[in-house]
Amino acid sequence: MGIRRYKPTSPGRRQGSVSDFSELTDRKKKPEKSLLVPLHKTGGRNHHGIVCARFRGGGHKRMYRLIDFKRRKDDVWARVVAIEYDPNRSARIALLEYEDGEKSYILAPEGLKADDRVISGEQIEPRVGNCLPMRQIPLGMTIHNIEMQPGRGGQLCRSAGTSATLTARDEKGKWVQITLPSGEVRRVSWNCRATIGAIGNADHMNISLGKAGRKRWLGRKPHNRGTSMNPVNHPMGGGEGRTSGGRHPCSPTGVLSKGGKTRKRRKPSNSAIIRRRRPGPHYAPK
């Protein structure tokens, strides 16, 4: 796993870089057909046709890979058939084949290779790729694909190179305490499941697209500044000549984009946050 750079035959090639895909088992292998479903594009529009997410559209045609985030097939060994590329996410995926013949995709953790064996369940060994309830995981272990509610499936730490640490366990209240990559410390039920290890493809964050066209392949259109718009389109638009906006940066609906609190004050899960994440550099005290 690493970064590959090509000869600078063009400005895009000079600035861009790609993954070397060395962790993939076979780059020419086609994905499992039974685990593919069509992926319909919305262009950032809701069912009324109104744009809710700006600057979305286009992009390469893709098929969605069905990922098993729940890992509820207990006490059945599975063999890793291959490590594959997934165009829908930054992480790699692993194709599993269970002893009864069933196949499924999971997120590929760092160190998992073809022909390895993984399992999920209650009383199993906490090895890389195994999934078990957090009451059975030793403290201090690195985990990913963490459930926030028992049985709902993994929601935390699913992107490339991410992981959390299981730091404490409350036997009386049946809670566990985890430290997330942002620095936030959160408690969840000890019946929630997590997978051992960190997500692979950690070099994904170091890839440089190099040209605007690669961004368009991902379905991202050019982003327009609010100060370049008209007053009817954005609160920071208008004015004679170029302006600095005249107010703090905000969205077209006036929501502050730097330092403004966006979380609901009475959200039920607020009590689950033990320590909030550190603020960004624009908000940190000097």
Backbone as CSV, one residue per row, in Angstrom:
resi,resn,N_x,N_y,N_z,CA_x,CA_y,CA_z,C_x,C_y,C_z
1,MET,0.842,-1.192,0.000,0.000,0.000,0.000,0.874,1.237,0.000
2,GLY,0.658,2.122,-0.978,1.454,3.334,-1.061,0.899,4.262,-2.121
3,ILE,1.683,5.296,-2.434,1.295,6.308,-3.400,2.183,6.179,-4.628
4,ARG,1.586,6.267,-5.804,2.330,6.183,-7.059,2.230,7.519,-7.780
5,ARG,3.359,7.975,-8.311,3.406,9.191,-9.113,3.917,8.852,-10.505
6,TYR,3.305,9.483,-11.512,3.691,9.238,-12.886,4.630,10.340,-13.388
7,LYS,5.198,10.125,-14.566,6.031,11.153,-15.177,5.177,12.373,-15.496
8,PRO,5.702,13.581,-15.314,4.890,14.806,-15.508,4.665,15.118,-16.982
9,THR,3.882,14.272,-17.655,3.608,14.495,-19.069,2.563,15.577,-19.301
10,SER,1.874,16.018,-18.249,0.879,17.087,-18.341,0.770,17.744,-16.974
11,PRO,0.181,18.938,-16.892,0.038,19.579,-15.576,-0.733,18.732,-14.571
12,GLY,-1.756,18.004,-15.046,-2.511,17.150,-14.143,-1.689,15.996,-13.622
13,ARG,-0.865,15.404,-14.492,0.002,14.314,-14.073,1.088,14.807,-13.127
14,ARG,1.542,16.026,-13.347,2.618,16.571,-12.510,2.166,16.734,-11.063
15,GLN,0.942,17.189,-10.869,0.456,17.483,-9.520,-0.275,16.297,-8.887
16,GLY,-0.734,15.351,-9.706,-1.591,14.291,-9.181,-0.819,13.067,-8.742
17,SER,-1.491,12.239,-7.965,-0.943,10.957,-7.524,-2.095,9.975,-7.350
18,VAL,-1.777,8.689,-7.381,-2.790,7.648,-7.259,-2.299,6.591,-6.286
19,SER,-3.217,5.757,-5.829,-2.845,4.629,-4.993,-2.207,3.549,-5.857
20,ASP,-1.266,2.811,-5.279,-0.642,1.732,-6.049,-1.454,0.436,-6.004
21,PHE,-2.515,0.385,-5.185,-3.428,-0.755,-5.124,-2.696,-2.064,-4.831
22,SER,-1.593,-1.978,-4.101,-0.798,-3.181,-3.844,-1.501,-4.152,-2.909
23,GLU,-2.477,-3.669,-2.114,-3.163,-4.544,-1.177,-4.275,-5.355,-1.826
24,LEU,-4.637,-5.036,-3.075,-5.692,-5.775,-3.756,-5.181,-7.146,-4.177
25,THR,-6.046,-8.141,-4.070,-5.658,-9.504,-4.428,-5.489,-9.661,-5.932
26,ASP,-6.464,-9.194,-6.702,-6.403,-9.282,-8.156,-7.143,-8.085,-8.724
27,ARG,-6.400,-7.185,-9.392,-7.005,-5.951,-9.874,-7.981,-6.201,-11.023
28,LYS,-7.861,-7.337,-11.707,-8.732,-7.634,-12.832,-9.967,-8.442,-12.421
29,LYS,-10.036,-8.817,-11.134,-11.174,-9.606,-10.666,-12.440,-8.745,-10.609
30,LYS,-13.523,-9.270,-11.152,-14.784,-8.553,-11.113,-15.469,-8.768,-9.767
31,PRO,-16.250,-7.789,-9.294,-16.920,-7.944,-7.996,-17.964,-9.048,-8.022
32,GLU,-18.331,-9.516,-6.839,-19.341,-10.572,-6.699,-20.694,-10.041,-7.192
33,LYS,-21.239,-10.681,-8.223,-22.430,-10.164,-8.886,-23.650,-10.191,-7.976
34,SER,-23.731,-11.177,-7.081,-24.904,-11.282,-6.206,-24.942,-10.192,-5.147
35,LEU,-23.819,-9.468,-4.959,-23.746,-8.425,-3.940,-23.715,-7.029,-4.551
36,LEU,-24.139,-6.916,-5.828,-24.178,-5.623,-6.510,-25.617,-5.177,-6.702
37,VAL,-25.859,-3.884,-6.498,-27.167,-3.286,-6.778,-26.920,-1.966,-7.504
38,PRO,-27.865,-1.518,-8.351,-27.673,-0.237,-9.055,-27.615,0.923,-8.078
39,LEU,-26.810,1.915,-8.411,-26.677,3.114,-7.593,-27.236,4.293,-8.381
40,HIS,-28.385,4.775,-7.953,-29.052,5.872,-8.646,-28.519,7.207,-8.134
41,LYS,-28.345,8.142,-9.053,-27.807,9.455,-8.698,-28.933,10.460,-8.511
42,THR,-28.719,11.387,-7.591,-29.736,12.392,-7.276,-29.334,13.790,-7.718
43,GLY,-28.047,14.021,-7.975,-27.604,15.364,-8.321,-27.809,16.349,-7.192
44,GLY,-27.903,15.853,-5.961,-28.098,16.735,-4.823,-29.535,17.186,-4.645
45,ARG,-30.481,16.565,-5.352,-31.883,16.994,-5.297,-32.735,16.010,-4.490
46,ASN,-33.755,16.552,-3.834,-34.667,15.697,-3.081,-35.798,15.213,-3.981
47,HIS,-36.828,14.583,-3.403,-37.903,14.017,-4.208,-38.787,15.085,-4.838
48,HIS,-38.613,16.347,-4.438,-39.330,17.454,-5.076,-38.537,18.063,-6.221
49,GLY,-37.304,17.600,-6.429,-36.459,18.171,-7.466,-35.723,19.419,-7.041
50,ILE,-35.743,19.721,-5.753,-35.083,20.928,-5.243,-33.677,20.564,-4.775
51,VAL,-32.695,21.397,-5.118,-31.308,21.148,-4.730,-31.154,21.348,-3.226
52,CYS,-30.786,20.288,-2.518,-30.548,20.363,-1.085,-29.047,20.321,-0.762
53,ALA,-28.259,19.679,-1.616,-26.809,19.636,-1.467,-26.210,20.250,-2.723
54,ARG,-25.536,21.371,-2.551,-25.025,22.102,-3.706,-23.790,21.424,-4.309
55,PHE,-23.558,21.725,-5.583,-22.337,21.336,-6.293,-22.196,19.824,-6.410
56,ARG,-23.315,19.121,-6.599,-23.283,17.686,-6.853,-23.816,17.424,-8.257
57,GLY,-23.281,16.405,-8.902,-23.772,16.035,-10.223,-22.689,15.379,-11.052
58,GLY,-23.113,14.654,-12.085,-22.160,13.970,-12.945,-21.542,12.786,-12.232
59,GLY,-20.276,12.548,-12.494,-19.587,11.448,-11.844,-19.638,10.174,-12.674
60,HIS,-18.729,9.290,-12.397,-18.641,8.027,-13.129,-19.772,7.090,-12.704
61,LYS,-20.222,6.270,-13.632,-21.274,5.303,-13.328,-20.713,4.213,-12.424
62,ARG,-21.466,3.851,-11.377,-20.993,2.884,-10.398,-22.117,1.921,-10.019
63,MET,-21.699,0.762,-9.507,-22.619,-0.183,-8.878,-22.289,-0.226,-7.387
64,TYR,-23.333,-0.299,-6.576,-23.116,-0.294,-5.129,-22.849,-1.707,-4.624
65,ARG,-21.806,-1.860,-3.793,-21.491,-3.132,-3.158,-22.210,-3.218,-1.816
66,LEU,-22.964,-4.271,-1.599,-23.687,-4.451,-0.337,-22.695,-4.875,0.747
67,ILE,-22.510,-4.029,1.742,-21.545,-4.279,2.812,-22.292,-4.771,4.048
68,ASP,-21.759,-5.799,4.679,-22.348,-6.335,5.906,-21.781,-5.563,7.093
69,PHE,-22.501,-4.510,7.510,-22.072,-3.708,8.649,-22.520,-4.320,9.978
70,LYS,-23.452,-5.266,9.943,-23.999,-5.822,11.184,-23.202,-7.020,11.690
71,ARG,-22.685,-7.836,10.783,-21.897,-9.019,11.154,-22.647,-9.894,12.157
72,ARG,-23.863,-10.307,11.816,-24.694,-11.080,12.739,-24.670,-12.574,12.451
73,LYS,-23.849,-13.025,11.526,-23.752,-14.454,11.249,-22.737,-15.033,12.230
74,ASP,-23.226,-15.464,13.407,-22.351,-15.830,14.524,-21.846,-17.261,14.417
75,ASP,-20.626,-17.426,14.946,-20.014,-18.746,15.150,-19.906,-19.553,13.857
76,VAL,-19.753,-18.876,12.731,-19.524,-19.540,11.443,-18.263,-18.939,10.845
77,TRP,-17.258,-19.778,10.633,-15.996,-19.290,10.084,-16.176,-18.866,8.634
78,ALA,-15.443,-17.813,8.263,-15.477,-17.313,6.891,-14.049,-17.146,6.388
79,ARG,-13.840,-17.476,5.129,-12.525,-17.315,4.505,-12.526,-16.050,3.658
80,VAL,-11.436,-15.291,3.745,-11.295,-14.083,2.936,-10.907,-14.511,1.522
81,VAL,-11.832,-14.344,0.583,-11.570,-14.741,-0.797,-10.644,-13.738,-1.478
82,ALA,-10.907,-12.435,-1.284,-10.110,-11.409,-1.957,-10.315,-10.067,-1.271
83,ILE,-9.318,-9.205,-1.410,-9.415,-7.800,-1.020,-9.681,-7.010,-2.299
84,GLU,-10.778,-6.258,-2.335,-11.209,-5.599,-3.559,-11.307,-4.087,-3.382
85,TYR,-11.374,-3.415,-4.518,-11.572,-1.961,-4.570,-13.064,-1.660,-4.560
86,ASP,-13.438,-0.614,-3.846,-14.839,-0.186,-3.803,-14.898,1.277,-4.229
87,PRO,-15.561,1.589,-5.359,-15.616,2.979,-5.821,-16.516,3.870,-4.976
88,ASN,-17.268,3.278,-4.040,-18.221,4.053,-3.247,-17.659,4.516,-1.909
89,ARG,-16.430,4.128,-1.575,-15.872,4.484,-0.269,-14.356,4.541,-0.373
90,SER,-13.727,5.148,0.638,-12.269,5.280,0.636,-11.579,4.012,1.103
91,ALA,-12.269,3.170,1.864,-11.672,1.941,2.382,-11.762,0.832,1.340
92,ARG,-10.910,-0.178,1.517,-11.006,-1.382,0.713,-12.035,-2.322,1.346
93,ILE,-12.527,-3.268,0.573,-13.500,-4.224,1.084,-12.965,-5.638,0.897
94,ALA,-13.413,-6.534,1.761,-12.986,-7.928,1.722,-14.191,-8.805,1.416
95,LEU,-14.028,-9.699,0.452,-15.083,-10.651,0.099,-14.917,-11.897,0.954
96,LEU,-15.964,-12.220,1.746,-15.943,-13.385,2.626,-16.795,-14.496,2.034
97,GLU,-16.344,-15.729,2.241,-17.131,-16.903,1.894,-17.241,-17.781,3.133
98,TYR,-18.478,-17.907,3.671,-18.705,-18.674,4.889,-18.677,-20.173,4.590
99,GLU,-18.590,-20.940,5.658,-18.517,-22.397,5.504,-19.775,-22.978,4.868
100,ASP,-20.903,-22.292,5.017,-22.145,-22.779,4.410,-22.341,-22.270,2.980
101,GLY,-21.339,-21.563,2.443,-21.398,-21.115,1.057,-21.868,-19.691,0.861
102,GLU,-22.392,-19.058,1.891,-22.861,-17.676,1.751,-21.675,-16.724,1.598
103,LYS,-21.865,-15.662,0.800,-20.820,-14.673,0.577,-21.284,-13.301,1.049
104,SER,-20.339,-12.489,1.477,-20.660,-11.136,1.906,-19.411,-10.278,1.835
105,TYR,-19.629,-8.971,1.822,-18.541,-8.001,1.841,-18.443,-7.377,3.232
106,ILE,-17.208,-7.130,3.687,-16.976,-6.367,4.916,-15.889,-5.339,4.628
107,LEU,-15.760,-4.361,5.501,-14.668,-3.407,5.395,-13.356,-4.114,5.721
108,ALA,-12.341,-3.898,4.906,-11.075,-4.606,5.065,-10.180,-3.863,6.055
109,PRO,-9.889,-4.470,7.215,-8.968,-3.819,8.165,-7.511,-3.979,7.742
110,GLU,-6.663,-3.194,8.351,-5.229,-3.254,8.069,-4.676,-4.612,8.498
111,GLY,-3.960,-5.273,7.583,-3.344,-6.557,7.887,-4.147,-7.764,7.463
112,LEU,-5.399,-7.573,7.028,-6.203,-8.713,6.579,-5.831,-9.060,5.143
113,LYS,-5.590,-10.321,4.866,-5.152,-10.765,3.544,-6.047,-11.910,3.063
114,ALA,-5.900,-12.229,1.792,-6.651,-13.342,1.219,-6.269,-14.651,1.908
115,ASP,-7.244,-15.530,2.043,-7.116,-16.839,2.688,-7.072,-16.761,4.215
116,ASP,-7.148,-15.562,4.799,-7.302,-15.466,6.249,-8.710,-15.897,6.631
117,ARG,-8.880,-16.238,7.909,-10.181,-16.670,8.397,-10.656,-15.705,9.479
118,VAL,-11.931,-15.323,9.408,-12.529,-14.419,10.385,-13.829,-15.031,10.870
119,ILE,-14.311,-14.510,12.008,-15.538,-15.016,12.610,-16.143,-13.917,13.459
120,SER,-17.438,-14.012,13.683,-18.131,-13.076,14.571,-18.949,-13.882,15.573
121,GLY,-19.158,-13.288,16.746,-19.923,-13.981,17.779,-19.610,-13.451,19.161
122,GLU,-20.096,-14.154,20.174,-19.944,-13.719,21.561,-18.594,-14.128,22.143
123,GLN,-18.312,-15.407,22.202,-17.098,-15.918,22.839,-16.078,-16.311,21.770
124,ILE,-15.419,-15.317,21.187,-14.410,-15.579,20.166,-13.149,-14.794,20.493
125,GLU,-12.078,-15.145,19.820,-10.790,-14.491,20.063,-10.780,-13.105,19.419
126,PRO,-10.319,-12.074,20.148,-10.278,-10.707,19.576,-9.091,-10.526,18.628
127,ARG,-9.211,-11.060,17.404,-8.188,-10.912,16.380,-8.664,-9.957,15.292
128,VAL,-7.720,-9.520,14.452,-8.034,-8.577,13.380,-9.083,-9.177,12.449
129,GLY,-10.166,-8.441,12.234,-11.242,-8.887,11.362,-12.390,-9.555,12.076
130,ASN,-12.190,-9.991,13.326,-13.270,-10.616,14.083,-14.192,-9.554,14.672
131,CYS,-15.470,-9.876,14.767,-16.467,-8.941,15.278,-17.129,-9.554,16.514
132,LEU,-17.178,-8.774,17.598,-17.774,-9.269,18.842,-18.286,-8.104,19.671
133,PRO,-19.162,-8.368,20.649,-19.667,-7.288,21.503,-18.542,-6.643,22.298
134,MET,-18.702,-5.367,22.600,-17.625,-4.626,23.264,-17.451,-5.035,24.723
135,ARG,-18.395,-5.752,25.285,-18.176,-6.251,26.635,-17.157,-7.384,26.653
136,GLN,-16.884,-7.987,25.476,-15.926,-9.079,25.369,-14.563,-8.616,24.846
137,ILE,-14.454,-7.352,24.456,-13.201,-6.854,23.882,-12.307,-6.323,25.002
138,PRO,-11.038,-6.708,25.043,-10.133,-6.198,26.084,-9.936,-4.681,25.959
139,LEU,-9.727,-4.021,27.096,-9.509,-2.581,27.096,-8.209,-2.242,26.377
140,GLY,-8.224,-1.107,25.709,-7.040,-0.636,25.008,-6.923,-1.120,23.578
141,MET,-7.858,-1.944,23.117,-7.766,-2.477,21.760,-8.266,-1.461,20.740
142,THR,-7.720,-1.556,19.531,-8.124,-0.715,18.411,-9.298,-1.368,17.701
143,ILE,-10.361,-0.594,17.470,-11.580,-1.143,16.882,-12.080,-0.209,15.787
144,HIS,-12.972,-0.743,14.939,-13.614,0.059,13.895,-15.004,-0.517,13.623
145,ASN,-15.750,0.136,12.730,-17.118,-0.289,12.396,-17.940,-0.484,13.670
146,ILE,-18.060,0.575,14.446,-18.649,0.514,15.782,-20.142,0.844,15.720
147,GLU,-20.934,0.029,16.386,-22.367,0.295,16.484,-22.626,1.373,17.531
148,MET,-23.645,2.203,17.278,-24.094,3.182,18.264,-25.307,2.678,19.027
149,GLN,-26.043,1.743,18.398,-27.174,1.088,19.043,-27.091,-0.394,18.716
150,PRO,-27.321,-1.266,19.691,-27.192,-2.707,19.430,-28.085,-3.177,18.291
151,GLY,-27.492,-3.880,17.335,-28.234,-4.443,16.225,-28.443,-3.528,15.041
152,ARG,-28.018,-2.268,15.154,-28.249,-1.321,14.067,-27.178,-1.399,12.985
153,GLY,-26.014,-1.943,13.317,-24.920,-1.999,12.360,-23.906,-0.908,12.631
154,GLY,-22.687,-1.128,12.178,-21.599,-0.189,12.429,-21.833,1.156,11.768
155,GLN,-21.577,2.228,12.528,-21.753,3.592,12.020,-20.510,4.450,12.221
156,LEU,-19.673,4.106,13.176,-18.490,4.917,13.483,-17.237,4.247,12.943
157,CYS,-16.269,5.069,12.510,-14.945,4.616,12.060,-15.077,3.631,10.901
158,ARG,-15.541,4.138,9.765,-15.715,3.293,8.594,-14.883,3.764,7.402
159,SER,-14.212,4.914,7.485,-13.437,5.411,6.351,-11.991,4.970,6.467
160,ALA,-11.239,5.157,5.400,-9.874,4.639,5.294,-8.977,5.192,6.394
161,GLY,-8.241,4.297,7.052,-7.245,4.688,8.038,-7.782,5.057,9.400
162,THR,-9.089,4.962,9.634,-9.657,5.388,10.907,-9.790,4.219,11.866
163,SER,-9.810,4.558,13.152,-10.010,3.562,14.203,-10.316,4.293,15.493
164,ALA,-10.872,3.578,16.457,-11.141,4.103,17.795,-10.473,3.185,18.809
165,THR,-10.428,3.665,20.053,-9.801,2.898,21.127,-10.808,2.679,22.243
166,LEU,-10.933,1.428,22.661,-11.793,1.092,23.792,-11.020,1.402,25.074
167,THR,-11.457,2.417,25.830,-10.673,2.922,26.951,-11.204,2.537,28.318
168,ALA,-12.499,2.311,28.472,-13.034,2.020,29.812,-14.323,1.215,29.677
169,ARG,-14.669,0.567,30.791,-15.899,-0.244,30.821,-16.567,-0.072,32.180
170,ASP,-17.879,0.209,32.168,-18.658,0.366,33.390,-19.503,-0.889,33.570
171,GLU,-19.071,-1.764,34.452,-19.775,-3.038,34.650,-21.169,-2.826,35.235
172,LYS,-21.332,-1.798,36.077,-22.613,-1.566,36.737,-23.647,-1.004,35.770
173,GLY,-23.220,0.010,35.003,-24.168,0.631,34.080,-24.222,-0.011,32.718
174,LYS,-23.347,-1.020,32.477,-23.298,-1.717,31.191,-23.010,-0.761,30.044
175,TRP,-22.002,0.101,30.269,-21.544,1.029,29.238,-20.061,0.791,28.982
176,VAL,-19.624,1.159,27.782,-18.193,1.210,27.488,-17.869,2.610,26.995
177,GLN,-16.612,2.982,27.141,-16.153,4.315,26.763,-15.129,4.174,25.646
178,ILE,-15.350,4.892,24.545,-14.439,4.814,23.408,-13.923,6.211,23.075
179,THR,-12.694,6.267,22.567,-12.088,7.518,22.119,-12.047,7.496,20.605
180,LEU,-12.724,8.453,19.980,-12.839,8.503,18.527,-11.660,9.256,17.905
181,PRO,-11.448,9.139,16.597,-10.310,9.811,15.961,-10.308,11.325,16.131
182,SER,-11.469,11.945,16.294,-11.538,13.397,16.468,-11.102,13.837,17.855
183,GLY,-10.922,12.904,18.784,-10.624,13.239,20.170,-11.849,13.201,21.057
184,GLU,-13.012,13.043,20.464,-14.242,12.950,21.253,-14.283,11.628,22.005
185,VAL,-14.697,11.699,23.259,-14.864,10.511,24.091,-16.357,10.284,24.266
186,ARG,-16.806,9.108,23.875,-18.236,8.817,23.863,-18.484,7.464,24.534
187,ARG,-19.639,7.334,25.145,-20.015,6.060,25.745,-21.131,5.428,24.926
188,VAL,-21.078,4.110,24.793,-22.101,3.351,24.085,-22.407,2.101,24.898
189,SER,-23.490,1.441,24.558,-23.866,0.218,25.258,-22.827,-0.868,25.015
190,TRP,-22.560,-1.661,26.058,-21.550,-2.703,25.882,-22.068,-3.882,25.066
191,ASN,-23.358,-3.861,24.683,-23.880,-4.868,23.769,-23.641,-4.505,22.304
192,CYS,-23.179,-3.260,22.053,-22.870,-2.857,20.687,-21.641,-3.622,20.196
193,ARG,-21.647,-3.942,18.926,-20.546,-4.710,18.348,-19.528,-3.793,17.677
194,ALA,-18.315,-4.295,17.579,-17.236,-3.598,16.876,-16.308,-4.650,16.298
195,THR,-15.557,-4.261,15.289,-14.604,-5.155,14.636,-13.198,-4.782,15.082
196,ILE,-12.364,-5.783,15.310,-11.009,-5.566,15.799,-10.119,-5.065,14.667
197,GLY,-9.267,-4.075,14.983,-8.306,-3.565,14.019,-8.672,-2.180,13.519
198,ALA,-7.793,-1.614,12.699,-8.014,-0.317,12.070,-8.299,-0.518,10.587
199,ILE,-9.090,0.382,10.020,-9.401,0.298,8.598,-8.119,0.487,7.783
200,GLY,-7.981,-0.268,6.712,-6.794,-0.181,5.867,-6.812,1.013,4.930
201,ASN,-5.872,1.042,3.990,-5.723,2.110,3.000,-5.529,3.468,3.666
202,ALA,-4.615,3.511,4.642,-4.391,4.747,5.396,-3.776,5.849,4.550
203,ASP,-3.155,5.510,3.419,-2.533,6.522,2.561,-3.538,7.257,1.692
204,HIS,-4.811,6.943,1.827,-5.828,7.589,0.994,-5.807,9.107,1.178
205,MET,-5.557,9.572,2.387,-5.583,11.010,2.659,-4.430,11.749,2.002
206,ASN,-3.391,11.040,1.556,-2.229,11.675,0.952,-2.304,11.751,-0.564
207,ILE,-3.378,11.234,-1.156,-3.521,11.263,-2.605,-3.922,12.661,-3.055
208,SER,-3.247,13.159,-4.088,-3.568,14.466,-4.678,-4.273,14.238,-6.001
209,LEU,-5.445,14.850,-6.189,-6.207,14.641,-7.418,-5.489,15.212,-8.633
210,GLY,-4.861,16.352,-8.495,-4.030,16.880,-9.565,-4.746,17.736,-10.586
211,LYS,-6.028,17.455,-10.844,-6.753,18.237,-11.838,-8.235,18.250,-11.486
212,ALA,-8.949,19.219,-12.039,-10.367,19.386,-11.712,-11.198,18.230,-12.249
213,GLY,-10.734,17.599,-13.344,-11.511,16.517,-13.944,-11.679,15.335,-13.018
214,ARG,-10.661,15.025,-12.212,-10.795,13.903,-11.279,-11.843,14.190,-10.215
215,LYS,-12.007,15.455,-9.874,-13.066,15.823,-8.936,-14.438,15.644,-9.583
216,ARG,-14.520,15.918,-10.872,-15.789,15.734,-11.567,-16.129,14.256,-11.691
217,TRP,-15.112,13.397,-11.825,-15.367,11.950,-11.884,-16.005,11.455,-10.594
218,LEU,-15.709,12.143,-9.484,-16.268,11.768,-8.188,-17.662,12.342,-7.966
219,GLY,-18.164,13.110,-8.943,-19.496,13.689,-8.809,-19.520,15.024,-8.097
220,ARG,-18.382,15.727,-8.053,-18.303,17.032,-7.397,-18.116,18.120,-8.438
221,LYS,-19.059,19.064,-8.485,-18.984,20.168,-9.437,-18.223,21.341,-8.811
222,PRO,-17.816,22.309,-9.622,-17.041,23.440,-9.071,-17.808,24.178,-7.983
223,HIS,-17.100,24.562,-6.956,-17.690,25.249,-5.799,-17.571,26.754,-5.985
224,ASN,-18.697,27.450,-5.942,-18.724,28.900,-6.103,-18.736,29.595,-4.762
225,ARG,-17.941,30.654,-4.673,-17.907,31.445,-3.442,-19.188,32.261,-3.284
226,GLY,-19.574,32.485,-2.043,-20.759,33.295,-1.791,-20.580,34.731,-2.230
227,THR,-19.347,35.276,-2.123,-19.107,36.678,-2.489,-19.174,36.889,-3.999
228,SER,-19.114,35.809,-4.778,-19.185,35.954,-6.237,-20.620,35.869,-6.747
229,MET,-21.589,35.675,-5.832,-22.982,35.527,-6.241,-23.731,36.850,-6.107
230,ASN,-24.985,36.825,-6.549,-25.862,37.985,-6.413,-26.528,37.976,-5.038
231,PRO,-27.036,39.108,-4.575,-27.663,39.154,-3.235,-28.860,38.208,-3.094
232,VAL,-29.550,37.910,-4.209,-30.706,37.026,-4.113,-30.300,35.571,-3.919
233,ASN,-29.041,35.238,-4.206,-28.575,33.857,-4.124,-27.809,33.555,-2.854
234,HIS,-27.230,34.574,-2.220,-26.387,34.303,-1.051,-26.320,35.546,-0.166
235,PRO,-26.307,35.379,1.166,-26.221,36.546,2.057,-24.959,37.364,1.864
236,MET,-23.898,36.767,1.319,-22.641,37.489,1.153,-22.465,38.004,-0.274
237,GLY,-23.504,37.899,-1.099,-23.392,38.316,-2.481,-23.618,39.801,-2.671
238,GLY,-23.342,40.266,-3.898,-23.590,41.652,-4.264,-22.478,42.595,-3.858
239,GLY,-22.734,43.855,-4.070,-21.745,44.891,-3.748,-21.027,45.385,-4.991
240,GLU,-20.494,46.601,-4.908,-19.756,47.178,-6.025,-18.316,46.667,-5.977
241,GLY,-17.913,45.947,-7.006,-16.561,45.410,-7.026,-16.433,44.205,-6.100
242,ARG,-15.197,43.782,-5.906,-14.955,42.637,-5.018,-15.071,43.064,-3.564
243,THR,-15.732,42.217,-2.769,-15.897,42.502,-1.347,-15.423,41.308,-0.541
244,SER,-15.235,41.533,0.740,-14.846,40.449,1.650,-16.050,39.761,2.257
245,GLY,-17.231,40.164,1.861,-18.450,39.557,2.354,-19.212,40.421,3.325
246,GLY,-18.493,41.159,4.157,-19.143,42.061,5.076,-19.731,41.411,6.307
247,ARG,-19.558,40.117,6.467,-20.074,39.421,7.634,-19.296,38.114,7.785
248,HIS,-19.576,37.394,8.847,-18.897,36.130,9.050,-19.334,35.120,7.992
249,PRO,-18.432,34.233,7.554,-18.795,33.251,6.523,-20.012,32.421,6.936
250,CYS,-20.890,32.185,5.975,-22.124,31.458,6.270,-22.584,30.734,5.017
251,SER,-23.610,29.919,5.184,-24.212,29.182,4.087,-25.260,30.064,3.405
252,PRO,-25.836,29.609,2.280,-26.890,30.411,1.637,-28.097,30.664,2.525
253,THR,-28.303,29.812,3.545,-29.431,30.016,4.463,-29.026,30.784,5.715
254,GLY,-27.774,31.254,5.774,-27.341,32.063,6.897,-26.730,31.315,8.054
255,VAL,-26.509,29.994,7.923,-25.909,29.217,9.003,-24.409,29.474,9.036
256,LEU,-23.880,29.842,10.195,-22.464,30.164,10.311,-21.609,28.938,9.998
257,SER,-20.506,29.170,9.295,-19.643,28.068,8.868,-18.357,27.984,9.664
258,LYS,-18.117,28.903,10.578,-16.891,28.855,11.375,-17.224,29.068,12.851
259,GLY,-17.104,28.013,13.623,-17.261,28.157,15.065,-18.683,28.146,15.563
260,GLY,-19.663,28.179,14.678,-21.044,28.180,15.124,-21.494,26.802,15.557
261,LYS,-22.224,26.721,16.652,-22.720,25.440,17.138,-23.912,25.008,16.286
262,THR,-23.860,23.795,15.766,-24.932,23.282,14.920,-25.658,22.106,15.556
263,ARG,-25.133,21.559,16.644,-25.780,20.421,17.296,-26.953,20.903,18.143
264,LYS,-28.051,20.129,18.127,-29.235,20.496,18.900,-28.930,20.411,20.398
265,ARG,-29.405,21.388,21.139,-29.129,21.431,22.577,-29.807,20.299,23.330
266,ARG,-30.966,19.870,22.882,-31.730,18.849,23.594,-31.699,17.502,22.877
267,LYS,-30.686,17.261,22.086,-30.578,15.979,21.405,-30.372,14.871,22.434
268,PRO,-31.135,13.780,22.370,-31.060,12.743,23.415,-29.662,12.151,23.600
269,SER,-28.894,12.078,22.510,-27.571,11.456,22.624,-26.500,12.393,23.173
270,ASN,-26.859,13.617,23.535,-25.864,14.532,24.119,-25.266,13.965,25.401
271,SER,-26.077,13.219,26.141,-25.586,12.672,27.409,-24.554,11.579,27.190
272,ALA,-24.459,11.034,25.968,-23.497,9.977,25.683,-22.100,10.519,25.401
273,ILE,-21.978,11.833,25.207,-20.675,12.433,24.914,-20.016,12.817,26.236
274,ILE,-18.914,12.137,26.551,-18.182,12.423,27.788,-17.302,13.658,27.623
275,ARG,-16.575,13.710,26.515,-15.713,14.865,26.224,-15.845,15.194,24.745
276,ARG,-16.137,16.452,24.442,-16.341,16.836,23.050,-14.989,16.944,22.334
277,ARG,-15.054,16.860,21.036,-13.836,16.949,20.233,-13.239,18.345,20.327
278,ARG,-11.959,18.422,20.027,-11.275,19.714,20.059,-11.771,20.583,18.911
279,PRO,-11.937,21.896,19.144,-12.372,22.778,18.051,-11.276,22.941,17.015
280,GLY,-11.660,23.434,15.850,-10.710,23.637,14.774,-9.747,24.768,15.045
281,PRO,-8.740,24.939,14.181,-7.716,25.977,14.417,-8.277,27.395,14.357
282,HIS,-9.408,27.584,13.637,-9.981,28.927,13.554,-10.695,29.321,14.854
283,TYR,-10.962,28.324,15.716,-11.733,28.581,16.921,-10.884,28.420,18.170
284,ALA,-9.704,27.844,18.034,-8.852,27.574,19.201,-8.310,28.885,19.778
285,PRO,-8.173,28.962,21.094,-7.633,30.186,21.698,-6.188,30.403,21.302
286,LYS,-5.808,31.657,21.142,-4.440,31.988,20.727,-3.516,32.002,21.958
